[in-house]
Amino acid sequence: MNIFFPGERRQVLSSVRKIAVGVTGVLLMSSAIASSAMGGGTEPYETTVAQKTVTQKTVAQETTDQKTVAQQKEAQQKEVQQPANKKQDIHQAFTRELAKRLKSLQSVTGKFTQRLLSKEGELLQSSEGNFALQQPSQFRWHTLAPFEQVLMSDGDTLWLYDPDLEQVTVKKITPQNDQTPMRLISGDQKALTDNYLVSQLITMESFPVKRRYELVPTGASEYSAISVTFAGDQLIEMSALDASSNTTEFAFSDMNTAAKLNDEDFHFTIPKGTDVFHEDAP
């Protein structure tokens, strides 16, 4: 048992109070430090946590948006590719269909009327005559009115004969200069498939149904567009738009699709006294 004198007891109590005050001060300081470390109290700490949560959600949303944009771009690219491939398939189907119809014109004779129209639709010239076609690639185009003229090919050589002028122009046929619509309908299937993009317009109101095939050259050509029209299986019309925007229209009649023809019918014999001009291939 410890015995304190009055003076000593006061000193002990004073020391105890100082220790208590010191401990309390340390606790208060520790609490303040902890509070400061957490953002100044409970409320700022909760706010900071909320802000971090929002930031995380924003980052996640941005990532999702980026994925969505990438997916949309990929889908758009597929949409662009699919129609292009689909259109190509359609053009190829029309090309095969037209080639099949033209192939049926193995040996044909008939009559034609021809009109040349300006860009504005003004009639510049008209003519008429008869024609003969024999596949592959042979034709005779004999204009009778208003002036006689003969355009003929045996598949290798092209002759243009003008009786009034007593002259004939001779040209060797090459892929570069072989661009006449007559050559096309005379059965040159390779020229059709290699050089044209084919589409089709159907007129259902007429009987038999009319099918017009539009041919657009895929390379250099003196014609920017050619159309060939059938009524049922019968070739009835053809037109060609040239580089000057003039249109040449042909209408066919009295067609005989079982004509008896031979190669000599498409080889031109130059009359005596005729001037001959040879055009070299480009």
Secondary structure, DSSP 4 states (H G I P E B T S, - for coil): -----HHHHHHHHHHHHHHHHHHHHHHHHHHHHHHHHTTSSHHHHHHHHHHHHHHHHHHHHHHHHHHHHHHHHHHHHHHHHHHHHHHHHHHHHHHHHHHHHHHT-SEEEEEEEEEEE-TT--EEEEEEEEEEEETTTEEEEEEEESS-EEEEE-SSEEEEEETTTTEEEEEE--TTT---HHHHHTT-HHHHHHHEEEEEEEE-SSSSPEEEEEEEESS--SEEEEEEEEETTEEEEEEEEETTS-EEEEEEEEEETT----GGGGSPPPPTT-EEEEEPP-
